[in-house]
Amino acid sequence: MSLLAKIAEIENEMARTQRNKATAHHLGLLKARLAKLRRELITPKGGGGGGTGEGFDVAKTGDARIGFVGFPSVGKSTLLSNLAGVYSEVAAYEFTTLTTVPGVIRYKGAKIQLLDLPGIIEGAKDGKGRGRQVIAVARTCNLILIVLDVLKPLGHKKLIEHELEGFGIRLNKKPPNIGFKKKDKGGINFTATCAQSELDGETVKSILAEYKIHNADVTLRSDSTADDLIDVVEGNRVYIPCIYVLNKIDQISIEELDLIYKIPHCVPISAHHRWNFDDLLEKIWDYLHLVRIYTKPKGQLPDYTAPVVLPNGRTSVEDFCLKIHKNLIKEFKYALVWGSSVKHNPQKVGKDHVMEDEDVIQLVKK
């Protein structure tokens, strides 16, 4: 039986099974089996898997990478062309973009790479079309823009989310608050620090047994599901922020537009007329959480034209030095910092000091 047939069989059984306390255990097992089969599908045994295919190995450049994902003919290429001025072959027929097309925009001093990923079709996670390569690139993005046609139902949104989920991409979610540590002996040690609506000791043991794990410490620090536990055990999930871009708003009424604005993580635009691009760029900036640091040479004014851009969570003085040159940290003595991360301006700080957006820094070498 092929992998796809096995996956379909498990999905059918899950669809037939009523969800209640009595079946939670069985469903947990099925979900674990499904996750293992999907992993085999993404990374076929034998390692090779036929390469990634031409055009899917776009080098990562700039301070952040954004992937445009969507069904064919929703206006991704038009949006990319108008945002970046990159010529991506645009035509009024489906499937024009057959390889990833990179473009770059500069916004608030940051260099942001845009990738127009070929239209994802239903079944991409099962290896149909070129979905597998497309989603492999999507996993490397700092932000995903799901481009939807405002005239087509939001069913498209659900289908794309389902495809991405099947490839271990979690949109607008935080990693589950679960402690998991394998050990050599001692069995399964299960602790829950709060009430659980789905998982109990037996279900946890059976899910781990499916992975041939019989000795581990598991701590549930929030109300967790079987899917959460499987995500932690698999350990290959990526958590990526996502914005839903609803295109072609020139074809709907003002009342419909008001309704769209109530959808979370959503920006309505018209790529063709370049409507509402300011709103989109501002939201992109918010979701990327980039931090700009301005440099100040000794005895000179700060350079506000070319900030050093760091990703959120890696904004220490040491991170700043490494971004400029890896040898800089060896010559580092201390830094003077101006801005919201210090109590007085300037403040003398060490390499572990964490900086905030639009701080100014002057390095002093040994």
C-alpha positions in Angstrom: 0.0 0.0 0.0 1.4 3.4 -1.0 2.1 6.2 1.6 -0.8 8.3 0.2 -3.2 5.4 0.4 -2.2 4.8 4.1 -2.6 8.5 4.8 -6.1 8.5 3.1 -7.1 5.4 5.1 -6.2 7.0 8.5 -7.8 10.3 7.5 -11.0 8.4 6.6 -11.0 6.5 9.9 -10.5 9.7 11.8 -13.4 11.3 10.0 -15.7 8.3 10.9 -14.7 8.3 14.6 -16.9 10.3 16.9 -15.0 12.7 19.1 -15.6 12.1 22.8 -13.7 11.1 26.0 -13.9 7.4 25.1 -12.3 7.8 21.6 -9.7 10.4 22.6 -7.1 7.7 23.2 -7.7 6.0 19.8 -7.7 9.4 17.9 -4.4 10.3 19.6 -2.9 7.1 18.2 -4.2 7.8 14.7 -2.9 11.3 14.7 0.6 10.1 15.7 0.6 7.5 12.9 -0.6 10.2 10.4 2.2 12.6 11.5 4.8 9.9 11.0 3.5 9.0 7.5 3.4 12.7 6.6 7.0 13.1 7.7 8.0 10.2 5.4 6.2 12.0 2.6 8.1 15.2 3.1 11.5 13.5 3.6 11.4 10.3 1.6 13.5 7.4 2.7 16.8 7.3 0.8 17.4 11.0 1.4 17.5 12.1 -2.2 13.9 12.6 -3.0 14.7 13.8 -6.5 16.3 17.1 -5.6 14.3 20.3 -5.0 13.7 21.2 -8.6 14.9 24.1 -10.6 14.3 27.5 -9.2 13.4 26.4 -5.7 16.8 27.1 -4.2 16.6 30.9 -3.9 19.4 32.2 -1.7 18.2 34.0 1.4 19.2 37.7 1.2 18.3 40.8 3.2 17.0 41.1 6.7 13.8 39.0 6.3 12.1 36.7 3.8 8.4 36.8 3.0 6.7 34.0 1.0 3.5 34.7 -1.1 1.3 31.7 -1.0 -2.0 31.3 -2.8 -4.1 29.5 -5.4 -3.3 30.2 -9.0 -4.6 33.5 -10.4 -5.3 35.3 -7.2 -2.9 38.2 -8.0 0.3 37.2 -6.3 2.5 38.1 -9.2 0.8 41.4 -9.7 1.2 42.2 -6.0 4.9 41.3 -6.1 5.5 43.3 -9.3 3.8 46.4 -7.9 5.4 46.1 -4.5 8.9 45.4 -5.6 9.0 46.6 -9.2 10.2 43.1 -10.1 9.1 41.8 -13.4 7.3 38.5 -12.6 5.6 37.1 -15.7 2.0 38.1 -15.2 -0.8 36.9 -17.4 -4.5 36.4 -17.2 -4.2 32.6 -17.3 -3.5 30.2 -14.5 0.0 28.8 -13.5 2.2 31.5 -14.9 4.7 31.3 -12.1 6.5 28.0 -12.3 9.6 28.8 -10.2 10.0 31.0 -7.2 10.5 34.6 -8.3 12.5 36.7 -5.8 12.1 40.5 -5.4 13.4 42.9 -2.8 11.7 45.9 -1.1 13.3 48.4 1.2 11.1 49.5 4.1 12.0 51.5 7.2 15.7 50.9 6.4 15.2 47.1 6.2 15.9 45.0 3.1 13.0 42.5 2.8 13.1 39.6 0.3 9.8 38.7 -1.3 9.2 35.3 -2.9 6.3 34.6 -5.2 5.8 30.9 -4.6 4.0 29.0 -7.4 0.3 28.6 -6.9 -0.3 25.9 -4.3 -3.0 23.5 -5.3 -5.0 21.2 -3.2 -3.0 18.2 -2.3 0.4 20.0 -2.3 1.3 18.3 1.1 0.7 14.9 -0.6 3.3 15.7 -3.2 0.9 16.8 -6.0 2.0 19.5 -8.4 5.2 21.0 -7.2 3.7 21.5 -3.8 6.4 19.8 -1.9 9.2 22.1 -3.1 7.0 25.2 -2.7 6.2 24.4 0.9 9.8 23.6 1.6 10.7 27.2 0.6 7.7 28.5 2.6 9.2 26.8 5.8 12.2 29.1 5.5 10.2 32.3 5.5 9.9 34.8 8.4 6.4 35.7 7.4 3.8 34.1 5.0 1.3 36.2 3.1 -1.6 34.0 2.0 -3.1 35.9 -1.0 -6.8 35.2 -1.4 -9.3 36.3 -4.1 -11.9 38.3 -2.2 -14.6 37.1 -4.6 -13.9 33.4 -3.9 -15.1 32.1 -0.5 -12.8 31.9 2.4 -12.8 28.2 1.8 -9.6 28.8 -0.1 -8.1 30.1 3.2 -9.0 26.8 5.0 -7.6 24.7 2.2 -4.2 26.5 2.1 -4.0 26.4 5.9 -4.6 22.6 5.8 -1.9 22.2 3.2 0.6 24.2 5.3 -0.3 22.5 8.5 0.3 19.1 6.8 3.8 20.2 6.2 4.5 21.2 9.8 3.9 24.9 9.3 2.0 26.5 12.2 0.5 29.9 11.4 0.1 32.6 14.0 0.7 30.1 16.8 3.2 29.8 19.6 5.0 26.5 20.3 3.0 24.3 22.7 3.9 24.8 26.4 5.0 21.2 26.9 8.2 20.0 28.5 9.5 16.8 26.8 12.8 15.0 27.6 13.8 11.5 26.5 15.7 9.4 29.0 17.4 6.0 29.1 15.2 4.3 31.8 12.5 5.0 34.3 9.4 4.7 32.1 7.1 7.6 31.2 6.9 10.3 33.9 3.8 12.3 33.2 3.0 15.6 35.0 0.2 18.2 34.3 0.4 21.5 36.0 -3.2 22.4 35.0 -6.4 20.7 34.2 -6.4 18.8 30.8 -9.5 18.4 28.6 -8.0 15.9 26.1 -4.7 14.3 27.3 -4.3 11.9 30.2 -1.4 9.6 31.2 -2.6 6.7 29.1 -3.1 8.7 25.9 0.3 10.3 26.4 1.9 6.8 26.8 0.2 5.4 23.7 1.2 8.3 21.5 4.8 8.0 22.7 4.7 4.2 22.2 3.8 4.8 18.6 7.1 6.6 18.3 8.8 3.7 20.2 9.5 6.1 23.1 9.1 4.2 26.5 11.2 6.4 28.8 10.6 10.2 28.9 9.6 13.1 31.1 6.5 14.9 29.9 5.2 18.1 31.5 2.0 19.7 30.3 2.0 23.4 31.3 -1.2 24.4 29.5 -4.3 22.6 28.4 -2.8 20.6 25.5 -4.1 18.5 22.7 -2.8 15.3 21.1 -1.7 17.4 18.1 0.4 19.6 20.5 2.2 16.6 21.9 2.8 15.2 18.5 4.3 18.5 17.3 6.7 18.5 20.3 7.8 14.9 19.7 8.2 15.4 16.0 10.3 18.5 16.8 10.4 19.7 13.2 7.5 22.2 13.3 8.0 25.8 12.3 6.0 28.7 13.8 5.5 31.5 11.3 3.4 34.6 11.5 0.9 35.0 8.7 -1.1 37.8 7.1 -4.1 37.1 4.9 -4.1 39.4 1.9 -7.6 39.7 0.4 -7.0 41.0 -3.1 -9.4 42.5 -5.7 -11.3 44.7 -3.3 -12.2 47.0 -6.3 -14.8 44.4 -7.1 -16.8 44.5 -3.8 -19.0 46.9 -2.0 -18.1 49.2 1.0 -20.3 47.1 3.3 -18.5 43.9 2.3 -15.2 45.7 2.9 -16.2 46.7 6.4 -16.9 43.0 7.2 -13.5 41.9 5.8 -11.7 44.3 8.1 -13.1 42.4 11.1 -11.3 39.2 10.1 -8.1 38.7 12.3 -4.6 39.0 10.6 -6.2 40.3 7.4 -5.5 43.2 5.0 -7.8 43.9 2.1 -6.0 45.3 -1.0 -6.2 45.8 -4.8 -2.9 44.7 -6.2 -3.9 46.0 -9.7 -4.8 49.5 -8.5 -2.2 49.5 -5.7 -4.8 50.3 -3.1 -4.1 50.0 0.6 -0.4 49.1 0.1 0.6 51.4 3.0 -1.6 49.4 5.4 -0.2 46.1 4.1 3.5 47.3 4.5 2.8 48.6 8.0 1.2 45.3 9.0 4.2 43.4 7.4 6.5 45.5 9.6 4.5 44.7 12.7 4.5 41.0 12.1 8.2 40.7 11.2 9.3 42.3 14.6 12.5 43.6 13.2 14.7 45.8 15.3 16.8 48.7 13.8 20.0 49.8 15.4 21.8 52.9 14.3 25.6 53.2 14.4 27.5 56.2 15.7 31.2 56.6 14.8 33.2 58.4 17.6 32.9 62.2 17.4 30.3 62.0 14.6 26.5 62.1 14.4 24.6 58.8 14.2 23.9 57.4 10.7 20.2 57.2 10.4 20.2 56.2 6.8 21.5 52.6 7.0 20.4 50.8 10.2 21.7 47.4 11.2 18.5 45.3 11.3 18.3 42.4 13.8 15.6 39.8 14.2 13.5 40.0 17.4 14.9 37.9 20.2 18.5 38.3 18.9 19.2 41.9 19.6 22.1 41.8 22.1 25.2 43.9 21.6 27.0 40.6 20.7 24.4 39.8 18.1 24.9 43.3 16.6 28.7 42.7 16.4 28.3 39.3 14.8 25.9 40.8 12.2 28.6 43.3 11.1 31.6 40.9 11.3 32.4 37.8 13.3 35.8 39.1 14.4 34.4 42.3 15.8 33.4 40.6 19.1 37.1 39.6 19.7 38.1 43.3 19.7 35.1 44.4 21.7 35.7 46.3 25.0 32.4 48.0 25.7 29.6 49.9 23.9 27.8 53.2 24.5 24.1 53.0 23.9 21.4 55.7 23.5 17.7 54.9 23.4 14.8 53.1 25.1 16.9 50.1 26.3 19.0 52.2 28.7 18.3 54.2 31.8 20.5 57.2 30.9 21.9 58.4 27.6 24.6 57.3 26.8 25.0 54.2 29.0 28.1 52.0 29.0 27.1 48.4 28.4 28.6 45.0 27.9 28.1 42.5 25.1 25.0 40.9 26.8 23.0 44.1 26.8 19.7 43.7 24.9 18.9 46.6 22.6 15.5 47.9 21.4 14.2 49.4 18.1 16.0 52.6 17.0 18.7 52.5 19.7 22.0 54.2 18.8 25.3 52.4 19.5 29.0 53.3 19.5 31.5 50.5 19.9 34.7 50.9 21.8 37.5 48.4 20.9 40.2 47.1 23.1 
